Amino acid sequence: MPGVRTLLPLSAGMLLNPPVPPRPVGPAPPAPIVLILTALLLLLTPFCAHAGIRSKTDVVIMKNGDKITGEIKSLEKGQLTIKPDYTTSSFILDWEKVDHIESQQDFMVSDTRGIIFTGKIHKDPDTKELTIIGSETMLLPNIEVVEIEQLGANFWKRVRGNIDFGTSFSQSNNQKVLSVQGSVGYQSQKYIYSLTTNTQFTSQQATADTNDTSVKTSLYKSTRHPTLYYGGIANFLSSTAQQISLRSTYGATLNKRLIFTNRTNLNAIGGIALTLEKDSEGAQSGARTKALDSAFAINYSTFRFDAATFDTSFWLYPSITSPGRVRFTLNQDVYYKFLGDFYLRLSFYDNYDNQPVVGAPNNNMGGSTTVGWSFH
């Protein structure tokens, strides 16, 4: 189930702008090349993720006495995933209902402090602790075990993500809407990588087509402090509604894990970023095309086994070289898994700029309902 992908009242500034001047009716400009590469990555990842072979000899025994033998894939969000040799799909188990497990294979185990341990794992039914046998033996109480990942698996087997689509049509005004969203994430002992993308195309009779697309990427490396990471971000935005051909933001940031449990994740991000802006052809703007901004973010997720997941991501960019200019992006997603790895997603987004292109709105808001598939 998608998580992390890693959070305000809306401004009334949009009501104070003059009406948007009419623009020639025509197709929306083509998406930047980075968006095309993103789509290809999302399409290829699920097929590559099945590469690699690992023994299916791990044992999971439930509190009701059921025994399952197979390959332990992972533990995340309170859900233990195991793939038996005799099924075509994995089982999702409630970690709280697992009595004990045994495996002779190596795993990475993360606790609530973000510390990562490696080695073979064994959960004792009497002590209710997870034993990790590596260079030294460690004991973790069950409630402090947050994630379990395969160690030594190839890159693609440790990739997770999702992709979903939605569409709507109105005959009265011949309006057509297509929404495409997706994410890819990867985590190892030292690195965390994430990519999320959101695109919404709208076509309506007698008006110009619109295309709003955002892409957010990040790569972080762990420090000596288990809850602190450093790294970089690369965020992109293209919006015909706000007359932005391409806005690119590249930054160096620190990522602090504030909460990390089987129910809730909360991260705070802060740093500095370079913003490059290219407005749509014919647009007029008093803002700089190159600016140095501070960058702050909150990423929040809360979830419950076999129930809804709520993800919130909020990015704030107060400008350093253009005093008084403030931008933010807000994404709110609600997921509900209804069949296997398939889910329903309700999404809302808001892109705000207090110094937009002349005639463009301060806020560009939208929402969508999509059906998707998650993979790991």
C-alpha positions as CSV (number, residue, x, y, z in Angstrom):
1,M,0.0,0.0,0.0
2,P,1.4,3.4,-0.8
3,G,2.6,5.2,1.8
4,V,5.7,7.8,2.3
5,R,5.1,8.2,-0.8
6,T,7.8,11.9,3.0
7,L,2.1,18.1,6.0
8,L,-3.8,25.0,5.8
9,P,-6.2,27.1,5.0
10,L,-6.4,28.3,1.4
11,S,-5.4,31.9,0.7
12,A,-8.0,34.4,-0.3
13,G,-5.5,36.1,-2.6
14,M,-7.1,34.3,-5.6
15,L,-10.2,36.5,-5.1
16,L,-8.2,39.7,-5.4
17,N,-6.6,39.1,-8.8
18,P,-8.1,40.6,-12.0
19,P,-9.9,38.1,-14.3
20,V,-7.7,35.9,-16.4
21,P,-7.5,37.3,-20.0
22,P,-8.8,34.9,-22.6
23,R,-6.1,32.8,-24.3
24,P,-6.3,31.2,-27.8
25,V,-8.0,27.9,-27.9
26,G,-5.6,25.2,-28.6
27,P,-3.8,22.1,-27.2
28,A,-1.9,22.3,-24.0
29,P,1.9,22.5,-24.4
30,P,3.8,19.1,-24.4
31,A,5.0,17.9,-21.0
32,P,8.7,18.4,-20.2
33,I,11.0,15.5,-21.0
34,V,11.5,14.7,-17.3
35,L,7.8,13.9,-17.1
36,I,8.1,11.4,-20.0
37,L,11.0,9.7,-18.3
38,T,9.1,9.5,-15.1
39,A,6.2,7.8,-16.8
40,L,8.5,5.3,-18.4
41,L,10.1,4.5,-15.0
42,L,6.7,4.0,-13.4
43,L,5.7,1.6,-16.2
44,L,8.9,-0.4,-16.2
45,T,9.4,-0.8,-12.5
46,P,6.7,-3.4,-11.7
47,F,8.1,-5.8,-14.4
48,C,11.7,-5.4,-13.1
49,A,10.7,-5.8,-9.5
50,H,10.2,-9.5,-9.8
51,A,13.9,-10.1,-10.6
52,G,15.9,-12.1,-8.1
53,I,15.5,-15.4,-6.3
54,R,15.3,-15.9,-2.5
55,S,14.5,-19.1,-0.6
56,K,10.9,-19.6,0.5
57,T,11.7,-21.4,3.7
58,D,10.7,-18.7,6.2
59,V,8.1,-19.7,8.8
60,V,5.4,-17.5,10.3
61,I,3.1,-18.9,13.0
62,M,0.0,-16.9,13.9
63,K,-1.5,-16.6,17.4
64,N,-4.4,-18.8,16.3
65,G,-2.0,-21.6,15.4
66,D,-1.9,-21.2,11.6
67,K,1.5,-21.9,10.1
68,I,2.7,-20.3,6.8
69,T,5.9,-21.2,5.1
70,G,7.3,-19.0,2.4
71,E,9.4,-16.0,1.6
72,I,9.1,-13.1,4.1
73,K,9.0,-10.0,1.9
74,S,8.7,-7.1,4.3
75,L,7.1,-5.6,7.3
76,E,5.7,-2.0,6.9
77,K,2.7,-0.1,8.3
78,G,2.0,-3.0,10.7
79,Q,1.6,-5.4,7.8
80,L,3.9,-8.5,7.3
81,T,4.0,-9.7,3.7
82,I,4.9,-13.3,3.0
83,K,4.9,-15.2,-0.4
84,P,4.4,-19.0,-0.1
85,D,5.8,-21.2,-2.8
86,Y,2.3,-22.7,-3.6
87,T,0.5,-19.4,-4.3
88,T,0.7,-16.8,-7.1
89,S,0.3,-13.8,-4.8
90,S,1.6,-12.7,-1.4
91,F,-0.3,-12.9,2.0
92,I,-0.7,-9.7,4.0
93,L,-0.7,-10.5,7.8
94,D,-1.4,-8.2,10.8
95,W,1.9,-8.0,12.7
96,E,0.1,-7.8,16.0
97,K,-1.5,-11.2,15.4
98,V,1.8,-12.9,14.5
99,D,3.0,-15.2,17.3
100,H,6.5,-15.9,16.1
101,I,8.6,-16.1,13.0
102,E,11.8,-18.0,12.0
103,S,14.2,-17.4,9.2
104,Q,17.8,-18.3,8.2
105,Q,18.0,-15.5,5.8
106,D,19.3,-12.0,6.4
107,F,17.1,-8.9,6.9
108,M,17.3,-5.3,7.8
109,V,15.2,-4.3,10.8
110,S,14.2,-0.8,11.8
111,D,13.0,0.3,15.2
112,T,11.0,3.3,16.4
113,R,14.3,5.3,16.8
114,G,15.2,4.7,13.1
115,I,18.1,2.5,14.0
116,I,18.8,-0.3,11.5
117,F,19.9,-3.8,12.5
118,T,20.9,-6.6,10.2
119,G,21.0,-10.3,10.5
120,K,18.8,-13.4,10.7
121,I,15.5,-12.9,12.6
122,H,13.6,-15.0,15.1
123,K,10.5,-13.8,17.1
124,D,10.1,-15.6,20.4
125,P,6.5,-16.5,21.3
126,D,7.3,-16.3,25.1
127,T,9.3,-13.1,25.4
128,K,7.4,-11.3,22.6
129,E,10.8,-10.0,21.3
130,L,12.4,-10.1,17.9
131,T,15.9,-11.6,18.0
132,I,18.3,-10.3,15.3
133,I,21.4,-12.5,15.0
134,G,24.1,-10.6,13.1
135,S,27.6,-9.5,14.1
136,E,26.0,-9.3,17.6
137,T,22.7,-10.4,18.9
138,M,20.0,-7.8,19.5
139,L,16.6,-8.1,21.1
140,L,13.7,-5.7,20.1
141,P,10.3,-5.7,21.8
142,N,7.5,-6.4,19.3
143,I,6.0,-2.9,19.6
144,E,9.4,-1.3,18.6
145,V,9.7,-3.2,15.4
146,V,8.6,-0.9,12.6
147,E,10.1,-2.3,9.3
148,I,11.6,-5.5,8.1
149,E,13.3,-5.6,4.7
150,Q,15.2,-8.3,2.8
151,L,19.0,-7.8,3.0
152,G,21.1,-8.8,0.0
153,A,18.2,-8.7,-2.4
154,N,18.9,-6.9,-5.7
155,F,17.9,-3.3,-6.3
156,W,14.6,-4.0,-8.0
157,K,13.3,-6.3,-5.3
158,R,13.6,-3.4,-2.8
159,V,11.7,-1.0,-5.0
160,R,8.0,-0.2,-4.0
161,G,5.5,2.1,-5.5
162,N,2.1,2.6,-7.1
163,I,0.4,3.9,-10.2
164,D,-3.2,4.9,-10.7
165,F,-5.6,6.4,-13.3
166,G,-8.9,8.2,-13.3
167,T,-11.1,9.8,-16.0
168,S,-14.4,11.6,-16.3
169,F,-16.6,12.9,-19.1
170,S,-19.4,15.5,-19.2
171,Q,-21.6,15.5,-22.3
172,S,-23.2,18.9,-21.7
173,N,-20.0,20.8,-22.2
174,N,-17.9,18.0,-23.7
175,Q,-15.5,18.2,-20.8
176,K,-12.9,15.4,-20.5
177,V,-10.6,14.9,-17.5
178,L,-7.7,12.4,-17.3
179,S,-5.7,12.0,-14.0
180,V,-2.5,10.0,-13.8
181,Q,-0.6,9.6,-10.5
182,G,2.2,7.4,-9.3
183,S,5.2,7.0,-7.0
184,V,8.4,5.0,-6.6
185,G,10.4,4.5,-3.5
186,Y,13.6,2.7,-2.5
187,Q,15.3,2.3,0.9
188,S,18.6,0.6,1.9
189,Q,20.8,0.7,5.0
190,K,22.1,4.1,4.0
191,Y,19.9,5.7,1.4
192,I,16.2,6.6,0.9
193,Y,14.9,7.6,-2.5
194,S,11.4,8.7,-3.5
195,L,9.7,10.0,-6.6
196,T,6.0,11.1,-6.9
197,T,4.2,12.5,-9.9
198,N,0.7,13.9,-10.4
199,T,-0.7,14.9,-13.8
200,Q,-4.2,16.2,-14.7
201,F,-5.3,16.9,-18.2
202,T,-8.6,18.8,-18.9
203,S,-10.3,19.4,-22.2
204,Q,-13.5,21.3,-22.6
205,Q,-15.5,22.6,-25.6
206,A,-14.7,26.2,-26.6
207,T,-11.9,26.6,-24.0
208,A,-8.2,26.0,-24.0
209,D,-7.0,22.6,-22.8
210,T,-5.2,22.6,-19.5
211,N,-2.4,20.5,-18.2
212,D,-1.1,20.6,-14.6
213,T,1.8,18.3,-13.7
214,S,4.1,18.1,-10.7
215,V,7.1,15.8,-10.0
216,K,8.9,15.6,-6.7
217,T,12.1,13.6,-6.2
218,S,14.5,13.2,-3.3
219,L,17.6,11.3,-2.3
220,Y,18.8,11.1,1.3
221,K,21.7,9.5,3.1
222,S,21.7,8.6,6.8
223,T,23.9,10.3,9.3
224,R,25.4,9.0,12.6
225,H,22.1,10.1,14.2
226,P,19.5,7.4,13.3
227,T,16.6,9.9,12.7
228,L,18.6,12.5,10.7
229,Y,19.3,12.3,6.9
230,Y,21.0,14.7,4.5
231,G,20.5,14.9,0.7
232,G,18.9,16.7,-2.2
233,I,15.6,17.4,-3.8
234,A,14.5,18.1,-7.4
235,N,10.9,19.3,-7.8
236,F,9.2,20.3,-11.0
237,L,5.9,22.0,-11.8
238,S,4.2,22.7,-15.1
239,S,0.8,24.5,-15.1
240,T,-1.1,26.0,-18.0
241,A,-3.6,27.4,-15.5
242,Q,-0.8,29.5,-13.9
243,Q,1.0,30.0,-17.2
244,I,4.1,28.1,-16.0
245,S,5.9,26.2,-18.7
246,L,8.4,24.6,-16.3
247,R,9.4,25.6,-12.7
248,S,12.4,23.6,-11.5
249,T,13.6,23.6,-7.9
250,Y,16.9,22.0,-6.9
251,G,17.9,22.0,-3.2
252,A,20.1,20.6,-0.4
253,T,18.1,19.7,2.6
254,L,18.1,17.9,6.0
255,N,15.3,15.3,6.7
256,K,14.4,14.7,10.4
257,R,12.2,11.7,11.4
258,L,9.9,13.0,14.2
259,I,7.6,10.0,14.4
260,F,8.2,6.5,13.1
261,T,5.8,3.8,14.2
262,N,3.5,1.1,12.8
263,R,0.7,3.6,12.8
264,T,2.2,7.0,12.0
265,N,5.1,8.6,10.1
266,L,6.1,12.3,10.4
267,N,9.1,13.9,8.8
268,A,10.3,17.5,8.8
269,I,12.5,18.9,6.0
270,G,14.5,22.1,5.8
271,G,17.1,23.5,3.5
272,I,18.0,25.9,0.6
273,A,17.0,25.6,-3.0
274,L,17.6,27.2,-6.4
275,T,14.5,27.9,-8.4
276,L,14.5,28.2,-12.2
277,E,11.3,29.4,-13.9
278,K,10.2,29.4,-17.5
279,D,6.8,31.0,-18.1
280,S,4.4,30.1,-20.9
281,E,4.9,31.9,-24.2
282,G,3.6,35.4,-24.1
283,A,3.2,35.5,-20.3
284,Q,4.5,38.5,-18.3
285,S,5.9,38.2,-14.8
286,G,7.8,40.5,-12.5
287,A,9.4,37.6,-10.6
288,R,12.9,36.5,-11.2
289,T,13.6,33.6,-13.5
290,K,16.4,32.5,-11.2
291,A,15.9,32.8,-7.4
292,L,17.4,31.4,-4.2
293,D,14.7,30.1,-1.9
294,S,14.6,28.5,1.5
295,A,12.7,25.2,1.5
296,F,10.6,23.6,4.3
297,A,8.3,20.6,4.2
298,I,6.2,18.4,6.4
299,N,5.3,14.9,5.3
300,Y,2.7,13.1,7.4
301,S,1.2,9.6,7.0
302,T,-1.2,7.7,9.2
303,F,-2.5,4.2,8.5
304,R,-4.2,1.2,10.0
305,F,-4.0,-2.4,8.9
306,D,-6.6,-3.2,6.1
307,A,-8.1,0.3,6.3
308,A,-7.6,3.8,4.9
309,T,-4.2,5.5,4.6
310,F,-3.9,9.3,4.9
311,D,-0.9,11.1,3.3
312,T,-0.2,14.8,3.5
313,S,2.7,16.7,2.0
314,F,3.2,20.4,2.4
315,W,6.2,22.3,0.8
316,L,6.8,26.0,1.6
317,Y,9.3,28.2,-0.3
318,P,9.9,31.7,1.2
319,S,12.2,33.4,-1.3
320,I,15.6,34.7,-0.1
321,T,16.6,36.8,-3.2
322,S,13.0,38.0,-3.9
323,P,11.9,39.3,-0.5
324,G,8.2,39.0,0.1
325,R,7.6,36.2,-2.4
326,V,6.2,33.0,-0.9
327,R,5.1,29.8,-2.7
328,F,3.7,26.5,-1.4
329,T,2.4,23.2,-2.7
330,L,-0.1,21.0,-0.8
331,N,-1.0,17.4,-1.6
332,Q,-3.6,15.5,0.3
333,D,-4.2,11.8,-0.5
334,V,-6.6,9.2,1.0
335,Y,-6.1,5.6,-0.1
336,Y,-8.4,2.6,0.5
337,K,-7.4,-0.9,-0.5
338,F,-10.3,-2.8,-1.8
339,L,-8.9,-5.9,-3.6
340,G,-5.4,-7.4,-3.3
341,D,-3.0,-4.7,-4.4
342,F,-5.7,-2.5,-6.0
343,Y,-6.9,0.6,-4.2
344,L,-9.1,3.7,-4.5
345,R,-7.4,7.1,-4.1
346,L,-9.0,10.5,-3.4
347,S,-6.6,13.4,-4.0
348,F,-6.5,17.1,-3.6
349,Y,-3.7,19.6,-4.5
350,D,-3.1,23.3,-4.3
351,N,-0.2,25.2,-5.9
352,Y,0.1,28.8,-4.4
353,D,2.2,31.8,-5.5
354,N,1.7,35.3,-4.0
355,Q,3.5,36.8,-7.1
356,P,2.1,34.8,-10.0
357,V,2.3,35.6,-13.7
358,V,0.3,38.7,-14.6
359,G,-3.4,37.7,-15.0
360,A,-2.8,34.2,-13.5
361,P,-4.5,33.1,-10.2
362,N,-2.6,32.9,-7.0
363,N,-4.0,29.4,-6.3
364,N,-4.3,26.5,-8.7
365,M,-6.4,23.8,-6.9
366,G,-7.8,20.5,-8.1
367,G,-8.9,17.1,-7.1
368,S,-9.3,13.6,-8.5
369,T,-10.6,10.1,-7.8
370,T,-8.5,7.3,-9.2
371,V,-8.1,3.6,-9.1
372,G,-4.6,2.2,-8.8
373,W,-2.3,-0.7,-8.2
374,S,0.6,-0.9,-5.8
375,F,3.7,-3.1,-6.2
376,H,6.7,-4.2,-4.1
